[in-house]
């Protein structure tokens, strides 16, 4: 394997280790809903954050902007079309 390919491979392995580390740190926050944890992990990885100690107020603002750009607003669901059973229970 040429040296440049080996270097790229080593960088990929290092990045995966750092991503795993941040995922473990975020997953340890069990007070937060799993869906929210997944969004946070994705954001932190995209931002290149490798440890939760790197999080600050500026990053929080960027996270809020990230949510505004990437969150889809789900339309409310109406259940008025559903009917109740007509068979009486005996």
C-alpha positions as CSV (number, residue, x, y, z in Angstrom):
1,X,0.0,0.0,0.0
2,X,1.5,3.4,-0.9
3,X,2.3,5.7,1.9
4,X,-0.4,8.3,1.1
5,X,-3.1,5.6,1.1
6,X,-1.8,4.3,4.5
7,X,-2.0,7.9,5.8
8,X,-5.6,8.3,4.6
9,X,-6.5,4.9,6.2
10,X,-4.9,5.9,9.5
11,X,-6.8,9.2,9.5
12,X,-10.1,7.4,8.8
13,X,-9.4,5.0,11.7
14,X,-8.6,7.9,14.1
15,X,-11.7,9.8,13.0
16,X,-13.8,6.7,13.7
17,X,-12.3,6.3,17.2
18,X,-13.0,10.0,18.0
19,X,-16.6,9.7,16.7
20,X,-17.1,6.6,18.8
21,X,-15.8,8.5,21.8
22,X,-18.3,11.4,21.4
23,X,-21.1,8.9,20.7
24,X,-20.4,7.1,24.0
25,X,-20.2,10.4,25.9
26,X,-23.6,11.6,24.5
27,X,-25.2,8.1,25.0
28,X,-24.2,8.4,28.7
29,X,-26.7,11.3,29.0
30,X,-29.7,9.1,29.6
31,X,-31.9,12.0,30.8
32,X,-32.2,13.0,27.1
33,X,-34.6,11.3,24.6
34,X,-32.8,8.9,22.2
35,X,-33.9,10.8,19.1
36,X,-32.5,14.1,20.5
37,X,-29.2,12.3,21.4
38,X,-28.9,11.0,17.9
39,X,-29.4,14.5,16.5
40,X,-26.8,15.9,18.9
41,X,-24.3,13.2,17.9
42,X,-24.7,13.8,14.2
43,X,-24.2,17.6,14.8
44,X,-21.1,17.1,16.9
45,X,-19.5,14.7,14.5
46,X,-20.2,17.1,11.6
47,X,-18.7,20.0,13.6
48,X,-15.6,17.9,14.3
49,X,-16.2,17.9,18.1
50,X,-14.3,15.0,19.7
51,X,-15.2,15.5,23.4
52,X,-18.1,17.1,25.1
53,X,-15.7,19.3,27.0
54,X,-15.4,21.3,23.8
55,X,-19.0,22.4,23.9
56,X,-19.6,26.1,24.6
57,X,-22.2,28.8,24.1
58,X,-21.0,29.5,20.5
59,X,-21.5,25.8,19.7
60,X,-25.0,25.9,21.2
61,X,-25.9,28.8,18.9
62,X,-24.6,26.8,15.9
63,X,-26.6,23.8,17.1
64,X,-29.8,25.9,17.2
65,X,-29.1,27.1,13.7
66,X,-28.4,23.6,12.6
67,X,-31.8,22.5,14.0
68,X,-33.6,25.3,12.1
69,X,-31.9,24.3,8.9
70,X,-32.3,20.5,9.2
71,X,-35.5,19.9,11.1
72,X,-38.6,19.2,9.2
73,X,-41.8,20.3,10.7
74,X,-44.2,17.4,10.9
75,X,-47.8,18.3,10.2
76,X,-50.2,17.5,13.1
77,X,-52.1,14.3,12.7
78,X,-55.8,14.3,12.9
79,X,-57.6,11.3,14.3
80,X,-61.2,12.6,13.8
81,X,-61.7,10.3,10.9
82,X,-61.5,7.2,13.1
83,X,-64.7,5.7,14.3
84,X,-65.5,3.9,17.5
85,X,-66.6,0.2,17.4
86,X,-70.4,-0.1,17.1
87,X,-70.6,-3.6,18.5
88,X,-71.6,-3.4,22.2
89,X,-69.5,-5.4,24.6
90,X,-71.5,-7.9,26.6
